[in-house]
């Protein structure tokens, strides 16, 4: 199998969440000035890495190395450490991209890692120190998520008698709340396969944000019913992000409008070479 074909197959596996380790092809192995970065795509809650499939395909076609790891979605510190370990496995420059809660993860995972050159937020949380995803989602009105959640207990591995608690979106409300600009035939499958997020993780305070020391780009989804557009604009403005707005886009802007997300990633690459 030719090298290009191998990279495309590996990228597709990563986008589907099947592989979580780094792809180290020629583009990412040369860590010198002007090297093309590896793009690390971090999904959020109620989704998985397959949500990045269209973005991944476009980036691979453009010659980028891509890693789309499976975000553990257990607690912010652990999730950030895991994504940070993926970044550490890449020998060259990295652009970190986050969707939804994945934005909070990259905000913390990038801190102190010199090979991270830029952050890209796609309808994502970009918290300041001490803020939580749950707090930010309610900073401005408009989120329909609270009324759509179903809570389920799960055992805590440290043996604590108190269980953890995961949040799922009610499948009957998934389309209208999470992804109203996708076909219902697609969202009914997404609803059955959604990965929950722990309330503990969503309520964990963020650390010193990497956007204070790194350039950032933001994609605002103007019809988002999970993170209200006003919240997204507030976070993007505060972070000094280069911002674009996608009219009519739902929370899953990377699925319904992948081109807008890819353009922001490529803009971040050009600006940080």
Backbone as JSON, one array per atom type, in Angstrom:
{
  "sequence": "XXXXXXXXXXXXXXXXXXXXXXXXXXXXXXXXXXXXXXXXXXXXXXXXXXXXXXXXXXXXXXXXXXXXXXXXXXXXXXXXXXXXXXXXXXXXXXXXXXXXXXXXXXXXXXXXXXXXXXXXXXXXXXXXXXXXXXXXXXXXXXXXXXXXXXXXXXXXXXXXXXXXXXXXXXXXXXXXXXXXXXXXXXXXXXXXXXXXXXXXXXXXXXXXXXXXXXXXXXXXXXXXXXXXXXXXXXXXXXXXXXXXXXXXXXXXXXXXXXXXXXXXXXXXXXXXX",
  "N": [[0.85, -1.2, 0.0], [0.64, 2.19, -0.86], [2.31, 5.08, 0.6], [0.72, 7.38, 0.8], [-1.87, 6.32, 0.61], [-1.87, 4.74, 2.9], [-1.79, 6.71, 4.87], [-4.27, 7.94, 4.45], [-6.06, 5.88, 5.06], [-5.42, 5.44, 7.77], [-6.09, 7.96, 8.8], [-8.86, 7.93, 8.37], [-9.6, 5.86, 10.11], [-8.91, 7.01, 12.56], [-10.68, 9.16, 12.61], [-13.04, 7.84, 12.98], [-12.82, 7.08, 15.55], [-11.42, 4.79, 16.09], [-8.69, 4.58, 16.51], [-6.33, 5.98, 18.68], [-3.79, 6.95, 18.86], [-0.87, 8.79, 17.76], [-0.51, 9.86, 14.33], [2.3, 9.61, 12.4], [3.44, 10.67, 9.93], [5.33, 11.94, 7.06], [4.75, 14.72, 7.07], [4.26, 15.53, 9.73], [6.5, 14.64, 11.03], [8.66, 16.25, 10.55], [9.78, 18.61, 12.4], [10.65, 21.21, 12.11], [10.93, 24.79, 11.4], [8.19, 26.07, 9.62], [7.04, 23.64, 9.15], [4.3, 21.57, 8.26], [1.47, 21.41, 10.34], [0.28, 18.8, 12.57], [-3.12, 18.08, 12.91], [-5.15, 17.96, 15.64], [-8.15, 16.73, 16.58], [-10.72, 17.26, 18.79], [-13.47, 15.86, 20.21], [-16.69, 16.59, 21.76], [-19.17, 16.29, 24.38], [-21.94, 13.99, 24.12], [-21.33, 13.16, 21.61], [-18.98, 11.64, 19.3], [-15.74, 10.74, 17.96], [-16.34, 10.29, 15.31], [-17.87, 12.37, 14.43], [-16.19, 14.18, 13.32], [-15.67, 13.37, 10.76], [-16.12, 14.45, 8.09], [-14.63, 16.82, 8.22], [-12.11, 15.71, 8.72], [-11.67, 14.25, 6.33], [-11.42, 16.33, 4.43], [-9.16, 17.66, 5.41], [-7.2, 15.64, 5.22], [-7.18, 15.32, 2.43], [-6.02, 17.71, 1.8], [-3.46, 17.32, 2.6], [-2.76, 17.23, 5.3], [-1.73, 15.75, 8.41], [-3.81, 13.99, 10.64], [-5.3, 13.55, 13.81], [-7.85, 12.12, 15.61], [-8.76, 11.71, 18.56], [-10.37, 9.56, 21.02], [-12.16, 11.2, 23.25], [-12.14, 10.88, 26.73], [-14.24, 11.82, 28.45], [-14.76, 11.88, 31.22], [-13.66, 13.35, 33.48], [-12.57, 16.74, 33.8], [-9.83, 17.29, 34.35], [-8.6, 14.76, 33.95], [-9.41, 14.19, 31.31], [-8.17, 16.28, 29.95], [-5.5, 15.75, 30.49], [-5.23, 13.33, 29.14], [-5.67, 14.06, 26.41], [-3.56, 15.83, 26.25], [-1.45, 13.99, 26.41], [-1.67, 12.77, 23.94], [-0.98, 14.91, 22.28], [1.67, 15.18, 23.11], [2.76, 12.97, 21.9], [3.22, 13.66, 19.31], [5.7, 14.58, 17.1], [6.08, 17.01, 15.8], [4.74, 20.34, 15.04], [1.46, 21.27, 16.31], [-2.0, 21.8, 15.79], [-4.66, 22.39, 17.8], [-8.01, 21.43, 17.95], [-11.27, 21.97, 19.06], [-14.56, 20.83, 19.81], [-17.56, 21.86, 21.35], [-17.67, 20.65, 24.64], [-15.15, 19.69, 24.18], [-13.7, 21.95, 23.56], [-13.18, 23.09, 26.05], [-11.49, 21.14, 27.0], [-9.24, 21.31, 25.23], [-8.41, 23.85, 25.86], [-7.22, 23.5, 28.3], [-5.48, 21.33, 27.88], [-3.55, 22.28, 26.11], [-1.95, 23.94, 27.53], [1.28, 24.83, 28.47], [2.51, 23.27, 26.55], [4.77, 23.31, 24.13], [4.68, 22.66, 21.44], [2.15, 23.11, 20.53], [0.57, 25.23, 18.4], [-1.7, 26.72, 17.79], [-5.15, 27.29, 18.64], [-8.36, 26.1, 17.83], [-11.73, 26.71, 17.95], [-14.83, 25.19, 17.66], [-18.01, 25.95, 17.84], [-17.68, 25.84, 20.65], [-16.7, 25.49, 24.13], [-14.73, 27.97, 25.64], [-13.26, 28.47, 28.22], [-12.45, 30.7, 30.97], [-10.1, 30.87, 33.71], [-11.28, 29.0, 36.44], [-13.91, 28.9, 35.58], [-16.77, 26.9, 34.6], [-18.14, 24.47, 32.32], [-20.9, 24.12, 32.63], [-21.63, 26.47, 33.93], [-20.96, 28.43, 32.02], [-22.65, 27.77, 29.88], [-25.06, 28.72, 30.73], [-24.75, 31.4, 30.89], [-25.83, 33.28, 29.16], [-29.22, 33.5, 27.99], [-30.98, 30.83, 26.22], [-30.12, 28.21, 25.81], [-31.31, 24.97, 25.16], [-30.66, 22.66, 26.3], [-30.73, 21.9, 29.15], [-33.43, 21.07, 29.71], [-33.59, 18.78, 28.24], [-32.1, 16.7, 29.16], [-31.19, 13.45, 30.34], [-30.43, 11.7, 33.23], [-28.09, 9.26, 34.32], [-26.84, 6.89, 36.57], [-23.47, 5.78, 37.23], [-20.95, 3.38, 38.13], [-18.3, 4.36, 40.26], [-14.88, 4.06, 39.72], [-13.02, 4.13, 41.85], [-14.05, 2.9, 44.02], [-15.78, 4.28, 45.59], [-18.77, 4.68, 47.51], [-20.7, 6.31, 46.5], [-22.26, 6.82, 43.45], [-21.12, 7.95, 40.18], [-22.51, 10.34, 37.86], [-23.95, 10.43, 34.73], [-24.84, 12.45, 31.9], [-27.24, 12.28, 29.37], [-28.73, 13.12, 26.2], [-32.17, 13.16, 25.78], [-33.37, 10.85, 23.51], [-35.67, 11.45, 22.0], [-35.59, 14.15, 21.83], [-33.23, 14.76, 20.72], [-32.59, 15.46, 17.99], [-33.82, 18.04, 17.63], [-32.64, 19.6, 19.59], [-29.85, 19.21, 19.49], [-28.87, 18.86, 16.85], [-30.29, 20.12, 14.67], [-30.05, 20.84, 12.01], [-29.31, 18.67, 10.58], [-30.25, 15.66, 8.78], [-33.1, 13.82, 10.0], [-32.88, 11.1, 9.76], [-30.21, 10.72, 10.12], [-29.7, 11.81, 12.68], [-31.18, 10.19, 14.39], [-29.71, 7.9, 14.56], [-27.33, 8.92, 15.62], [-28.31, 9.66, 18.12], [-28.71, 7.22, 19.42], [-26.14, 6.31, 19.71], [-24.83, 8.15, 21.19], [-22.28, 9.52, 23.27], [-22.13, 9.87, 26.68], [-21.65, 12.63, 28.97], [-19.99, 13.18, 32.04], [-21.53, 14.69, 34.85], [-19.86, 15.6, 36.78], [-17.49, 16.15, 35.38], [-18.37, 18.19, 33.62], [-18.94, 20.1, 35.45], [-16.54, 20.82, 36.52], [-14.03, 23.16, 37.5], [-12.19, 25.17, 35.22], [-8.69, 25.44, 34.35], [-5.83, 27.69, 34.14], [-6.2, 29.39, 31.16], [-5.16, 28.3, 27.92], [-5.61, 29.96, 25.77], [-4.82, 32.46, 26.5], [-2.19, 32.67, 25.95], [-1.82, 31.67, 23.44], [-2.61, 32.0, 19.93], [-5.99, 32.09, 18.7], [-8.81, 30.69, 16.95], [-12.24, 30.9, 16.0], [-15.38, 29.33, 15.43], [-18.54, 30.35, 15.19], [-21.7, 29.05, 15.77], [-24.68, 30.02, 14.64], [-27.28, 29.19, 15.15], [-27.23, 27.58, 17.34], [-28.45, 25.45, 19.83], [-27.51, 24.42, 22.12], [-25.04, 25.55, 23.21], [-25.57, 28.78, 23.57], [-25.5, 31.21, 20.91], [-24.81, 33.8, 21.79], [-23.23, 33.28, 24.01], [-21.08, 31.98, 22.79], [-20.07, 34.07, 21.19], [-19.28, 35.86, 23.2], [-17.22, 34.39, 24.5], [-15.4, 34.04, 22.38], [-14.75, 36.69, 21.75], [-13.58, 37.53, 24.14], [-11.33, 35.89, 24.22], [-9.93, 36.91, 22.15], [-10.19, 35.79, 19.65], [-9.93, 34.94, 16.15], [-12.72, 35.22, 14.34], [-15.47, 33.58, 12.76], [-18.86, 33.47, 11.64], [-21.4, 31.09, 11.23], [-24.24, 31.07, 9.57], [-27.35, 29.89, 10.63], [-26.38, 27.47, 11.55], [-26.35, 24.49, 13.49], [-25.53, 23.05, 16.74], [-23.72, 21.07, 15.97], [-21.79, 22.08, 14.08], [-19.48, 21.3, 12.78], [-20.22, 19.05, 11.44], [-22.45, 19.75, 9.86], [-21.55, 21.98, 8.47], [-18.82, 21.53, 7.48], [-16.85, 22.71, 5.88], [-16.54, 25.36, 6.74], [-15.29, 25.04, 9.2], [-12.93, 23.75, 8.47], [-11.74, 25.78, 6.94], [-11.13, 27.66, 8.93], [-9.26, 26.2, 10.41], [-7.21, 25.93, 8.51], [-6.62, 28.61, 8.16], [-5.54, 29.18, 10.65], [-3.26, 27.61, 10.5], [-1.86, 28.86, 8.37], [-1.34, 31.35, 9.53], [0.39, 30.79, 11.6], [2.66, 29.59, 10.72]],
  "CA": [[0.0, 0.0, 0.0], [1.45, 3.39, -0.94], [2.31, 5.86, 1.84], [-0.44, 8.28, 0.82], [-3.04, 5.51, 0.91], [-1.81, 4.35, 4.3], [-2.17, 7.86, 5.69], [-5.71, 8.18, 4.32], [-6.75, 4.84, 5.82], [-5.21, 5.72, 9.18], [-6.89, 9.13, 9.15], [-10.25, 7.52, 8.46], [-9.77, 5.09, 11.35], [-8.88, 7.95, 13.67], [-11.92, 9.95, 12.6], [-14.11, 6.97, 13.48], [-12.56, 6.78, 16.95], [-10.86, 3.45, 16.24], [-7.3, 4.68, 16.88], [-6.15, 7.21, 19.44], [-2.41, 7.33, 18.9], [-0.5, 9.75, 16.73], [-0.06, 9.5, 12.99], [3.57, 10.3, 12.28], [3.9, 10.66, 8.56], [6.36, 12.91, 6.75], [4.4, 16.11, 7.35], [4.38, 15.84, 11.15], [7.78, 14.21, 11.56], [9.62, 17.32, 10.38], [9.33, 19.6, 13.36], [11.3, 22.49, 11.91], [10.14, 25.96, 11.03], [7.45, 25.93, 8.38], [6.48, 22.3, 9.0], [2.84, 21.51, 8.32], [1.11, 20.85, 11.64], [-0.72, 17.76, 12.76], [-4.35, 18.63, 13.45], [-5.75, 17.08, 16.63], [-9.57, 17.08, 16.65], [-11.23, 16.76, 20.07], [-14.93, 15.93, 20.25], [-17.28, 16.91, 23.04], [-20.16, 15.4, 24.98], [-23.06, 13.54, 23.28], [-20.79, 12.89, 20.28], [-17.73, 10.9, 19.32], [-14.79, 11.22, 16.96], [-16.88, 10.19, 13.95], [-18.43, 13.66, 14.06], [-15.18, 14.94, 12.58], [-15.32, 12.64, 9.54], [-16.04, 15.32, 6.91], [-13.48, 17.7, 8.42], [-10.92, 14.89, 8.55], [-11.48, 13.94, 4.91], [-10.93, 17.53, 3.76], [-7.79, 17.91, 5.84], [-6.34, 14.62, 4.61], [-7.05, 15.65, 1.02], [-5.13, 18.87, 1.7], [-2.12, 16.91, 2.97], [-2.49, 17.31, 6.73], [-1.88, 14.61, 9.3], [-4.95, 14.22, 11.52], [-5.59, 12.61, 14.89], [-9.14, 12.41, 16.26], [-8.79, 10.74, 19.65], [-11.6, 9.35, 21.78], [-12.15, 11.97, 24.5], [-12.72, 10.0, 27.76], [-15.49, 12.39, 28.96], [-14.95, 11.48, 32.62], [-13.43, 14.54, 34.3], [-11.81, 17.7, 32.99], [-8.38, 17.11, 34.54], [-8.18, 13.53, 33.29], [-9.6, 14.33, 29.86], [-7.14, 17.19, 29.44], [-4.22, 15.04, 30.56], [-5.21, 12.35, 28.07], [-5.44, 14.76, 25.14], [-2.18, 16.31, 26.31], [-0.53, 12.89, 26.1], [-1.72, 12.6, 22.49], [-0.16, 16.0, 21.74], [3.07, 14.85, 23.4], [3.22, 11.9, 21.01], [3.44, 14.22, 17.98], [7.03, 15.19, 17.12], [6.09, 18.33, 15.18], [3.74, 21.3, 15.51], [0.09, 20.8, 16.45], [-3.14, 22.69, 15.96], [-5.7, 21.71, 18.59], [-9.35, 21.85, 17.56], [-12.24, 21.41, 19.99], [-16.0, 21.07, 19.65], [-18.36, 21.78, 22.56], [-16.82, 20.43, 25.81], [-13.79, 19.52, 23.68], [-13.02, 23.24, 23.64], [-12.65, 23.22, 27.41], [-10.36, 20.21, 27.11], [-8.04, 21.83, 24.55], [-8.0, 25.04, 26.61], [-6.35, 23.04, 29.38], [-4.45, 20.4, 27.39], [-2.5, 23.0, 25.39], [-1.14, 24.74, 28.45], [2.63, 24.35, 28.74], [3.01, 22.39, 25.49], [5.35, 24.26, 23.17], [4.42, 22.32, 20.04], [0.82, 23.58, 20.14], [0.74, 26.53, 17.76], [-2.95, 27.46, 17.7], [-6.38, 26.66, 19.1], [-9.53, 26.38, 17.0], [-12.95, 26.36, 18.66], [-16.0, 25.02, 16.8], [-19.16, 25.94, 18.75], [-17.02, 25.18, 21.78], [-16.39, 26.24, 25.33], [-13.39, 28.53, 25.79], [-13.42, 29.04, 29.56], [-11.38, 31.34, 31.72], [-9.77, 30.13, 34.92], [-12.32, 28.89, 37.43], [-15.22, 28.72, 34.98], [-17.17, 25.56, 34.23], [-19.0, 24.4, 31.13], [-22.28, 24.31, 33.04], [-21.8, 27.9, 34.21], [-20.9, 29.2, 30.78], [-23.82, 27.48, 29.05], [-26.2, 29.48, 31.24], [-24.37, 32.81, 31.04], [-26.86, 33.99, 28.41], [-30.33, 32.58, 27.76], [-31.12, 30.24, 24.9], [-29.81, 26.78, 25.73], [-32.42, 24.04, 25.37], [-30.1, 21.41, 26.8], [-31.14, 21.44, 30.49], [-34.71, 20.38, 29.69], [-33.53, 17.59, 27.39], [-31.13, 15.75, 29.71], [-31.53, 12.26, 31.13], [-29.3, 11.34, 34.09], [-27.92, 7.85, 34.64], [-25.72, 6.62, 37.47], [-22.46, 4.8, 36.83], [-20.07, 3.09, 39.26], [-17.03, 5.09, 40.29], [-13.86, 3.0, 39.83], [-12.2, 4.16, 43.06], [-14.73, 2.17, 45.08], [-16.65, 5.15, 46.37], [-20.16, 4.18, 47.54], [-21.56, 7.23, 45.75], [-22.0, 6.67, 42.0], [-21.06, 9.13, 39.33], [-23.75, 10.54, 37.12], [-23.79, 10.84, 33.34], [-25.96, 13.09, 31.24], [-27.56, 11.95, 27.98], [-29.86, 13.85, 25.64], [-33.34, 12.34, 25.47], [-33.39, 10.6, 22.07], [-36.82, 12.09, 21.36], [-35.29, 15.58, 21.7], [-31.86, 14.9, 20.24], [-32.53, 16.19, 16.73], [-34.21, 19.45, 17.74], [-31.76, 20.31, 20.5], [-28.42, 19.03, 19.24], [-28.42, 18.82, 15.45], [-31.53, 20.33, 13.91], [-29.79, 21.06, 10.59], [-28.97, 17.39, 9.96], [-31.44, 14.84, 8.54], [-33.53, 13.01, 11.12], [-32.37, 9.75, 9.56], [-28.86, 10.72, 10.68], [-29.67, 12.11, 14.11], [-31.73, 9.11, 15.21], [-28.59, 6.99, 14.81], [-26.45, 9.62, 16.55], [-28.9, 9.64, 19.46], [-28.52, 5.9, 20.04], [-24.72, 6.08, 19.91], [-24.24, 9.3, 21.88], [-21.43, 9.27, 24.43], [-22.54, 10.81, 27.71], [-20.63, 13.34, 29.72], [-20.26, 13.17, 33.48], [-21.85, 15.99, 35.43], [-18.67, 16.02, 37.5], [-16.57, 16.78, 34.43], [-18.94, 19.43, 33.11], [-18.97, 21.06, 36.54], [-15.18, 21.04, 37.03], [-13.48, 24.46, 37.1], [-11.08, 25.15, 34.27], [-7.43, 26.03, 34.8], [-5.34, 28.85, 33.39], [-6.51, 29.05, 29.76], [-4.09, 28.4, 26.93], [-5.87, 31.04, 24.81], [-4.16, 33.69, 26.93], [-0.82, 32.69, 25.43], [-1.82, 31.13, 22.09], [-3.65, 32.56, 19.06], [-7.14, 31.2, 18.56], [-9.81, 30.91, 15.91], [-13.53, 30.45, 16.53], [-16.52, 29.19, 14.52], [-19.79, 30.54, 15.92], [-22.89, 28.45, 15.15], [-25.67, 31.04, 15.02], [-28.56, 28.57, 15.56], [-26.88, 26.58, 18.34], [-29.42, 25.34, 20.92], [-26.8, 23.87, 23.28], [-24.28, 26.71, 23.69], [-26.19, 29.9, 22.85], [-24.56, 32.03, 20.13], [-24.31, 34.93, 22.6], [-22.14, 32.76, 24.83], [-19.95, 31.75, 21.9], [-19.48, 35.37, 20.83], [-18.62, 36.37, 24.4], [-15.95, 33.68, 24.72], [-14.49, 34.33, 21.27], [-14.28, 38.08, 21.89], [-12.68, 37.59, 25.3], [-10.08, 35.2, 23.88], [-9.29, 37.57, 21.01], [-10.18, 34.83, 18.55], [-10.34, 35.27, 14.79], [-14.04, 34.6, 14.41], [-16.44, 33.56, 11.67], [-20.18, 33.0, 12.05], [-22.07, 30.26, 10.23], [-25.65, 31.35, 9.72], [-28.25, 28.74, 10.66], [-25.71, 26.23, 11.94], [-26.66, 23.9, 14.79], [-24.37, 22.79, 17.58], [-22.74, 20.22, 15.29], [-21.37, 22.84, 12.9], [-18.41, 20.58, 12.07], [-20.87, 18.06, 10.6], [-23.35, 20.37, 8.87], [-20.8, 22.96, 7.69], [-17.41, 21.21, 7.72], [-15.96, 23.61, 5.16], [-16.25, 26.54, 7.57], [-14.33, 24.64, 10.22], [-11.65, 23.5, 7.78], [-11.14, 27.07, 6.57], [-10.54, 28.25, 10.12], [-8.04, 25.43, 10.73], [-6.17, 26.29, 7.55], [-6.22, 29.98, 8.47], [-4.66, 29.09, 11.81], [-2.0, 27.08, 10.0], [-1.13, 29.91, 7.62], [-0.93, 32.45, 10.4], [1.36, 30.37, 12.62], [3.84, 28.94, 10.12]],
  "C": [[0.89, 1.24, 0.0], [1.29, 4.2, 0.33], [1.09, 6.76, 1.92], [-1.7, 7.52, 1.18], [-3.06, 5.09, 2.37], [-2.24, 5.49, 5.2], [-3.66, 8.1, 5.63], [-6.5, 7.14, 5.11], [-6.62, 5.11, 7.32], [-6.05, 6.91, 9.63], [-8.36, 8.79, 9.28], [-10.53, 6.73, 9.72], [-9.8, 6.02, 12.56], [-10.17, 8.74, 13.76], [-13.08, 9.13, 13.14], [-13.9, 6.57, 14.93], [-11.9, 5.43, 17.17], [-9.43, 3.48, 16.73], [-7.1, 5.99, 17.62], [-4.69, 7.64, 19.54], [-2.05, 8.16, 17.69], [-0.17, 9.12, 15.4], [1.21, 10.29, 12.73], [4.13, 10.12, 10.89], [4.9, 11.76, 8.31], [6.03, 14.32, 7.18], [4.61, 16.45, 8.82], [5.74, 15.49, 11.72], [8.84, 15.3, 11.44], [9.17, 18.49, 11.24], [9.94, 20.97, 13.17], [10.36, 23.6, 11.52], [9.47, 25.74, 9.69], [6.85, 24.56, 8.17], [4.96, 22.37, 9.07], [2.42, 20.83, 9.62], [0.25, 19.6, 11.52], [-1.94, 18.41, 13.4], [-4.97, 17.59, 14.38], [-7.17, 17.57, 16.9], [-10.19, 16.44, 17.9], [-12.74, 16.96, 20.14], [-15.41, 16.26, 21.66], [-18.26, 15.86, 23.51], [-21.31, 15.15, 23.99], [-22.62, 13.21, 21.85], [-19.6, 11.94, 20.41], [-16.88, 11.39, 18.16], [-15.31, 11.12, 15.54], [-17.53, 11.48, 13.49], [-17.46, 14.52, 13.27], [-14.91, 14.36, 11.19], [-15.16, 13.54, 8.32], [-14.87, 16.29, 7.01], [-12.19, 16.93, 8.19], [-10.64, 14.61, 7.07], [-10.91, 15.14, 4.16], [-9.48, 17.83, 4.13], [-6.81, 16.9, 5.25], [-6.12, 14.91, 3.13], [-6.1, 16.82, 0.8], [-3.71, 18.56, 2.16], [-1.77, 17.0, 4.44], [-2.52, 15.92, 7.37], [-2.97, 14.95, 10.3], [-5.01, 13.13, 12.58], [-6.91, 13.05, 15.51], [-9.33, 11.42, 17.4], [-10.17, 10.63, 20.29], [-11.46, 10.08, 23.12], [-12.81, 11.12, 25.59], [-14.05, 10.5, 28.34], [-15.79, 11.95, 30.38], [-14.78, 12.66, 33.56], [-12.46, 15.44, 33.56], [-10.31, 17.5, 33.13], [-7.88, 15.87, 33.81], [-8.31, 13.6, 31.79], [-8.51, 15.2, 29.25], [-5.77, 16.52, 29.45], [-4.12, 14.01, 29.44], [-4.93, 13.01, 26.72], [-4.03, 15.34, 25.11], [-1.17, 15.23, 25.98], [-0.53, 12.59, 24.6], [-0.86, 13.68, 21.82], [1.32, 15.7, 21.94], [3.63, 13.79, 22.47], [3.55, 12.41, 19.61], [4.78, 14.95, 17.98], [7.09, 16.6, 16.55], [5.02, 19.24, 15.74], [2.33, 20.73, 15.46], [-0.87, 21.98, 16.45], [-4.22, 21.88, 16.67], [-7.06, 22.31, 18.25], [-10.35, 21.19, 18.51], [-13.66, 21.78, 19.63], [-16.67, 20.93, 21.01], [-17.45, 21.66, 23.79], [-15.37, 20.18, 25.39], [-13.0, 20.82, 23.67], [-12.44, 23.49, 25.01], [-11.43, 22.33, 27.59], [-9.12, 20.79, 26.44], [-7.52, 23.08, 25.26], [-7.03, 24.68, 27.72], [-5.21, 22.15, 28.88], [-3.29, 21.12, 26.73], [-1.53, 23.71, 26.31], [0.21, 24.08, 28.71], [3.21, 23.44, 27.68], [3.46, 23.25, 24.31], [5.02, 23.92, 21.73], [3.0, 22.68, 19.61], [0.94, 25.02, 19.64], [-0.54, 27.36, 17.73], [-4.08, 26.61, 18.24], [-7.51, 27.06, 18.16], [-10.75, 25.84, 17.75], [-14.11, 26.3, 17.67], [-17.23, 24.87, 17.69], [-18.76, 25.32, 20.07], [-16.88, 26.11, 22.97], [-14.93, 26.7, 25.31], [-13.35, 29.24, 27.15], [-12.19, 29.8, 30.04], [-11.14, 30.53, 32.98], [-10.93, 30.16, 35.91], [-13.72, 28.69, 36.87], [-15.49, 27.26, 34.66], [-18.05, 25.61, 32.98], [-20.45, 24.68, 31.51], [-22.57, 25.78, 33.32], [-21.86, 28.71, 32.93], [-22.14, 28.99, 29.93], [-25.03, 28.3, 29.47], [-25.9, 30.96, 31.38], [-25.34, 33.73, 30.3], [-27.99, 33.01, 28.13], [-30.28, 31.95, 26.37], [-30.82, 28.76, 24.81], [-31.05, 25.95, 26.02], [-31.94, 22.72, 25.98], [-30.63, 20.99, 28.17], [-32.45, 20.65, 30.5], [-34.73, 19.11, 28.88], [-32.67, 16.49, 27.98], [-31.8, 14.6, 30.48], [-30.28, 11.88, 31.92], [-29.29, 9.85, 34.36], [-26.69, 7.69, 35.52], [-24.74, 5.66, 36.83], [-21.52, 4.57, 38.01], [-18.75, 3.85, 39.14], [-15.91, 4.08, 40.55], [-13.04, 3.02, 41.1], [-12.87, 3.49, 44.25], [-15.62, 3.02, 45.95], [-18.08, 4.61, 46.36], [-21.12, 5.08, 46.76], [-21.26, 7.11, 44.25], [-21.75, 8.02, 41.33], [-22.36, 9.26, 38.57], [-23.43, 11.11, 35.74], [-25.04, 11.54, 32.83], [-26.06, 12.67, 29.79], [-28.64, 12.92, 27.5], [-30.97, 12.85, 25.34], [-33.4, 12.11, 23.96], [-34.54, 11.28, 21.34], [-36.57, 13.58, 21.12], [-33.95, 15.84, 21.03], [-31.77, 15.76, 18.97], [-32.76, 17.68, 16.94], [-33.28, 20.25, 18.62], [-30.31, 20.32, 20.01], [-28.01, 19.25, 17.79], [-29.59, 19.02, 14.51], [-31.3, 20.58, 12.43], [-29.24, 19.81, 9.9], [-30.26, 16.6, 9.72], [-31.8, 14.01, 9.77], [-33.03, 11.58, 10.99], [-30.95, 9.61, 10.1], [-28.89, 10.88, 12.19], [-30.28, 11.0, 14.96], [-30.66, 8.06, 15.49], [-27.62, 7.64, 15.79], [-26.98, 9.55, 17.97], [-28.67, 8.31, 20.16], [-27.06, 5.66, 20.4], [-24.05, 7.19, 20.7], [-23.42, 8.85, 23.08], [-21.78, 10.29, 25.5], [-21.35, 11.55, 28.3], [-20.99, 13.33, 31.19], [-20.56, 14.59, 33.95], [-20.66, 16.52, 36.22], [-17.68, 16.72, 36.59], [-17.08, 18.12, 33.94], [-18.98, 20.52, 34.19], [-17.6, 21.35, 37.13], [-14.65, 22.4, 36.59], [-12.26, 24.32, 36.2], [-9.84, 25.8, 34.89], [-7.06, 27.27, 34.01], [-5.49, 28.55, 31.9], [-5.35, 29.27, 28.81], [-4.34, 29.53, 25.94], [-5.27, 32.37, 25.24], [-2.74, 33.8, 26.38], [-0.71, 32.16, 24.01], [-2.86, 31.84, 21.23], [-4.78, 31.56, 18.88], [-8.06, 31.66, 17.46], [-11.12, 30.32, 16.43], [-14.56, 30.39, 15.4], [-17.78, 29.27, 15.36], [-20.94, 29.91, 15.12], [-24.09, 29.29, 15.57], [-27.03, 30.48, 15.41], [-28.32, 27.47, 16.59], [-27.89, 26.61, 19.49], [-28.82, 24.68, 22.15], [-25.98, 24.96, 23.96], [-24.81, 27.92, 22.93], [-25.15, 30.73, 22.09], [-24.01, 33.21, 20.92], [-23.16, 34.5, 23.49], [-20.89, 32.55, 23.97], [-19.27, 33.07, 21.52], [-18.72, 35.98, 22.01], [-17.26, 35.71, 24.59], [-14.95, 33.99, 23.63], [-13.91, 35.73, 21.4], [-13.28, 38.18, 23.04], [-11.32, 36.97, 25.0], [-9.32, 35.9, 22.76], [-9.22, 36.69, 19.78], [-10.51, 35.49, 17.22], [-11.64, 34.51, 14.54], [-14.79, 34.68, 13.1], [-17.75, 33.04, 12.24], [-20.81, 32.22, 10.9], [-23.57, 30.37, 10.46], [-26.47, 30.05, 9.67], [-27.64, 27.45, 11.12], [-26.13, 25.79, 13.34], [-25.38, 23.71, 15.59], [-23.31, 21.96, 16.88], [-22.3, 20.87, 13.98], [-20.29, 22.1, 12.11], [-18.97, 19.49, 11.18], [-21.71, 18.7, 9.5], [-22.65, 21.38, 7.98], [-19.3, 22.71, 7.87], [-16.45, 22.16, 7.03], [-15.59, 24.83, 5.97], [-15.21, 26.22, 8.63], [-12.96, 24.41, 9.6], [-10.98, 24.81, 7.41], [-10.51, 27.75, 7.78], [-9.26, 27.52, 10.53], [-6.91, 25.82, 9.78], [-5.71, 27.73, 7.74], [-5.27, 30.01, 9.65], [-3.29, 28.57, 11.4], [-1.2, 28.17, 9.28], [-0.58, 30.99, 8.53], [0.19, 32.07, 11.37], [2.54, 29.61, 12.04], [5.11, 29.69, 10.47]]
}
